[in-house]
Amino acid sequence: MTLGPPPGLASLCTIPYGGVWKNPPAKSIPPGRPFQALRFQHWQVATGTIKMSWTFQTAQAVMQSAGHKKERGTLSAGDWEREALEMIAERGVSALAVEPLARRMGITKGSFYWHFPNREALLEQALKRWEEHDTRNLNTALSAIAAPRERLISFFRRVGHERLTHDVYSALCAAADHEQVEPVLERVANRRMQHIASAFEELGFESEHAAHRARLVYSVYLGFLQLQRQHQTPSLSSHAFEAYIEHVIATLIPG
């Protein structure tokens, strides 16, 4: 069915039911709106007169509507998880929230609810992604190195690399009592210390002494992260940082 324009606007084109009137009268366009679409909302026939209701829609609104469809189609759950980890690394676990994260990504929060029911679900999946990434890196960096001393040296040198991994871990340590964070920290710490202790055992340490030395090494690592958050450490790319790492290696790892 095709309907004609309202009385007094007969010079304008007709539009189909449910269509968009693309040529509204100039006098009906609000100032500052260079393009308008006049969308037909509903119609009613009564006593031979067609009554119509119209709403103006700006070009920006049309583009946003199309953008929402694009967001749903192009953003994955992984995109949200990765950006959540970046936010946690920079501002801490407590700062993670849906709306600020969406603004940070330059999109609306509608895409979020296609992938996660709430903020807690996002945090859970982001932490899972980070833990899996850390496990892969640990296996690659440590397990793949045959010589135990070189394996231990590699652990310390990793502090200067994988910035996001270490920044996230530092932020998680600051929220260690969070119910979703605590079990992740425990698993990661145990896994790392097991690798370190195994290396010390290969160097000839008794099992108990190897476990003690592993805790000591890991304590130094955690202390460095804490000092880093307080801006009390040299830049990771500086000569001073390299000198510090060499001192730690010489002190804690037997030659």
C-alpha positions as CSV (number, residue, x, y, z in Angstrom):
1,M,0.0,0.0,0.0
2,T,1.3,3.5,-0.9
3,L,0.3,6.5,1.1
4,G,0.4,10.1,0.1
5,P,2.0,12.9,2.1
6,P,0.0,14.9,4.7
7,P,-2.2,17.7,3.5
8,G,-0.3,20.7,2.2
9,L,2.7,18.5,1.3
10,A,1.3,17.1,-1.9
11,S,4.4,18.1,-3.9
12,L,6.4,15.6,-2.1
13,C,6.8,12.0,-3.1
14,T,4.7,9.2,-1.7
15,I,6.2,6.5,0.5
16,P,5.4,2.9,1.0
17,Y,4.0,1.6,4.3
18,G,6.8,1.3,6.7
19,G,9.3,3.1,4.4
20,V,11.4,6.2,4.9
21,W,10.5,9.6,3.5
22,K,13.8,11.0,2.2
23,N,12.5,14.4,1.0
24,P,10.9,16.1,4.0
25,P,9.8,19.8,3.5
26,A,12.6,22.3,4.2
27,K,10.6,24.1,6.8
28,S,10.3,20.9,8.9
29,I,14.1,20.3,9.1
30,P,15.4,21.7,12.4
31,P,18.4,24.1,12.2
32,G,21.8,22.4,12.1
33,R,20.5,19.1,10.7
34,P,21.8,18.9,7.1
35,F,20.2,15.6,6.4
36,Q,17.0,14.1,7.8
37,A,15.0,10.9,7.2
38,L,11.3,11.1,8.0
39,R,10.3,7.7,9.3
40,F,6.7,6.5,9.1
41,Q,5.6,5.1,12.4
42,H,2.0,4.2,12.1
43,W,-1.2,5.0,10.1
44,Q,-4.9,4.9,10.8
45,V,-7.9,5.3,8.4
46,A,-10.8,6.9,10.1
47,T,-13.8,8.6,8.4
48,G,-12.0,8.7,5.1
49,T,-9.0,10.6,6.5
50,I,-5.5,9.1,6.7
51,K,-3.9,10.0,10.0
52,M,-0.1,9.6,10.2
53,S,2.6,9.9,12.8
54,W,6.2,10.8,11.8
55,T,9.5,11.1,13.6
56,F,12.7,12.8,12.4
57,Q,15.8,10.7,12.4
58,T,19.2,12.4,11.9
59,A,21.9,10.9,9.7
60,Q,23.9,10.3,12.8
61,A,21.2,8.1,14.3
62,V,21.0,6.2,11.1
63,M,24.8,5.6,11.1
64,Q,24.7,4.6,14.8
65,S,22.0,2.1,14.0
66,A,24.1,0.6,11.3
67,G,27.1,0.8,13.6
68,H,25.4,-1.4,16.2
69,K,24.9,-4.1,13.7
70,K,28.6,-3.8,12.7
71,E,29.7,-4.0,16.4
72,R,27.7,-7.2,16.9
73,G,29.2,-8.7,13.7
74,T,32.9,-7.7,14.2
75,L,33.6,-7.6,17.9
76,S,34.3,-10.9,19.6
77,A,34.3,-11.9,23.2
78,G,38.1,-12.0,22.9
79,D,38.2,-8.3,22.0
80,W,36.4,-7.5,25.2
81,E,38.6,-9.8,27.2
82,R,41.8,-8.3,25.9
83,E,40.7,-4.8,26.4
84,A,39.5,-5.7,29.9
85,L,43.0,-7.0,30.7
86,E,44.5,-3.7,29.5
87,M,42.2,-1.8,31.8
88,I,43.0,-4.0,34.7
89,A,46.7,-3.6,34.0
90,E,46.4,0.2,34.0
91,R,43.8,0.9,36.6
92,G,43.2,-2.3,38.7
93,V,40.5,-4.8,39.0
94,S,38.0,-2.5,40.8
95,A,38.1,-0.1,37.8
96,L,36.8,-2.7,35.4
97,A,33.2,-1.7,34.4
98,V,31.2,-2.2,31.2
99,E,30.4,1.4,30.3
100,P,34.0,2.8,30.8
101,L,35.3,-0.2,28.9
102,A,33.0,0.4,26.0
103,R,34.0,4.1,25.8
104,R,37.6,3.1,25.9
105,M,36.9,0.8,22.9
106,G,35.0,3.6,21.1
107,I,31.7,1.6,20.9
108,T,28.4,1.3,22.7
109,K,27.9,-1.3,25.4
110,G,25.3,-3.1,23.4
111,S,27.9,-5.4,21.9
112,F,29.0,-6.5,25.4
113,Y,25.7,-8.2,26.2
114,W,26.0,-10.3,23.1
115,H,28.9,-12.1,24.7
116,F,28.6,-11.7,28.5
117,P,25.7,-11.5,30.9
118,N,27.5,-9.1,33.3
119,R,30.8,-7.7,34.4
120,E,31.6,-10.7,36.6
121,A,31.4,-13.0,33.6
122,L,33.7,-10.8,31.6
123,L,36.2,-10.7,34.5
124,E,36.1,-14.5,34.8
125,Q,36.8,-15.0,31.1
126,A,39.5,-12.3,31.0
127,L,41.3,-13.9,33.9
128,K,41.0,-17.3,32.2
129,R,42.6,-15.9,29.1
130,W,45.4,-14.3,31.0
131,E,46.1,-17.5,33.0
132,E,46.2,-19.6,29.8
133,H,48.5,-17.1,28.2
134,D,50.8,-17.1,31.2
135,T,50.9,-20.9,31.2
136,R,51.9,-21.1,27.6
137,N,54.6,-18.5,28.1
138,L,55.9,-20.3,31.1
139,N,56.1,-23.6,29.2
140,T,57.8,-21.9,26.3
141,A,60.3,-19.8,28.2
142,L,61.2,-22.3,31.0
143,S,60.3,-25.9,30.0
144,A,61.9,-25.5,26.6
145,I,65.3,-24.6,28.1
146,A,67.3,-27.7,28.9
147,A,70.0,-26.1,31.2
148,P,68.4,-25.4,34.7
149,R,70.5,-22.3,35.4
150,E,69.6,-20.8,32.1
151,R,66.0,-21.6,32.8
152,L,66.1,-19.6,36.1
153,I,67.9,-16.7,34.4
154,S,65.1,-16.7,31.8
155,F,62.5,-16.3,34.5
156,F,64.1,-13.1,35.8
157,R,64.7,-11.7,32.3
158,R,61.0,-12.2,31.4
159,V,60.2,-9.4,33.8
160,G,61.5,-7.0,31.2
161,H,59.3,-8.5,28.5
162,E,55.6,-9.5,28.2
163,R,54.6,-6.1,29.8
164,L,50.9,-6.9,29.8
165,T,51.4,-10.2,31.5
166,H,53.4,-8.7,34.4
167,D,51.3,-5.6,34.7
168,V,48.1,-7.7,35.0
169,Y,49.7,-9.9,37.6
170,S,50.8,-6.9,39.6
171,A,47.3,-5.5,39.5
172,L,45.8,-8.8,40.5
173,C,48.2,-9.0,43.5
174,A,46.7,-5.7,44.6
175,A,43.3,-7.3,44.6
176,A,44.4,-10.7,46.0
177,D,41.3,-10.9,48.3
178,H,38.9,-10.7,45.4
179,E,36.9,-13.9,45.2
180,Q,37.5,-14.3,41.5
181,V,41.1,-13.2,41.6
182,E,42.4,-15.2,44.6
183,P,42.2,-18.7,43.1
184,V,43.8,-17.5,39.9
185,L,46.7,-16.0,41.7
186,E,47.2,-19.2,43.8
187,R,47.3,-21.4,40.7
188,V,49.7,-19.2,38.8
189,A,52.0,-18.8,41.8
190,N,52.1,-22.5,42.5
191,R,52.7,-23.3,38.9
192,R,55.6,-20.8,38.6
193,M,57.2,-21.9,41.9
194,Q,57.0,-25.6,40.8
195,H,59.0,-24.7,37.7
196,I,61.6,-22.8,39.7
197,A,61.9,-25.5,42.4
198,S,62.4,-28.1,39.7
199,A,65.2,-26.1,38.2
200,F,66.9,-25.8,41.6
201,E,66.6,-29.6,42.2
202,E,68.3,-30.2,38.8
203,L,71.1,-27.9,40.1
204,G,71.6,-30.3,43.1
205,F,69.4,-28.8,45.8
206,E,67.5,-31.1,48.1
207,S,63.7,-31.0,47.5
208,E,63.0,-29.0,50.6
209,H,65.8,-26.6,50.0
210,A,64.8,-26.2,46.4
211,A,61.2,-25.3,47.5
212,H,62.6,-22.7,49.9
213,R,64.9,-21.2,47.3
214,A,61.9,-21.1,44.8
215,R,59.9,-19.1,47.3
216,L,62.8,-16.7,47.9
217,V,63.2,-16.2,44.2
218,Y,59.5,-15.7,43.7
219,S,59.4,-13.2,46.6
220,V,62.0,-11.1,44.9
221,Y,59.9,-11.1,41.7
222,L,56.8,-10.1,43.6
223,G,58.7,-7.4,45.5
224,F,60.0,-6.0,42.2
225,L,56.4,-5.8,40.9
226,Q,55.3,-4.0,44.0
227,L,58.1,-1.5,43.7
228,Q,57.4,-1.0,40.1
229,R,53.8,0.0,40.9
230,Q,55.2,2.6,43.3
231,H,57.6,3.8,40.6
232,Q,60.6,2.8,42.7
233,T,62.3,0.7,40.0
234,P,64.5,1.7,37.0
235,S,62.9,1.7,33.6
236,L,62.7,-1.8,32.1
237,S,64.6,-0.7,29.1
238,S,67.4,1.1,31.1
239,H,71.0,0.1,31.9
240,A,70.1,0.3,35.6
241,F,67.4,-2.3,35.2
242,E,69.8,-4.7,33.4
243,A,72.4,-4.1,36.2
244,Y,69.7,-5.0,38.8
245,I,68.7,-8.2,37.0
246,E,72.4,-9.2,36.8
247,H,72.8,-8.6,40.6
248,V,69.7,-10.7,41.4
249,I,70.9,-13.5,39.2
250,A,74.4,-13.5,40.8
251,T,72.9,-13.4,44.3
252,L,70.1,-16.1,44.0
253,I,71.3,-18.5,41.3
254,P,74.4,-20.5,41.9
255,G,77.0,-20.4,39.2
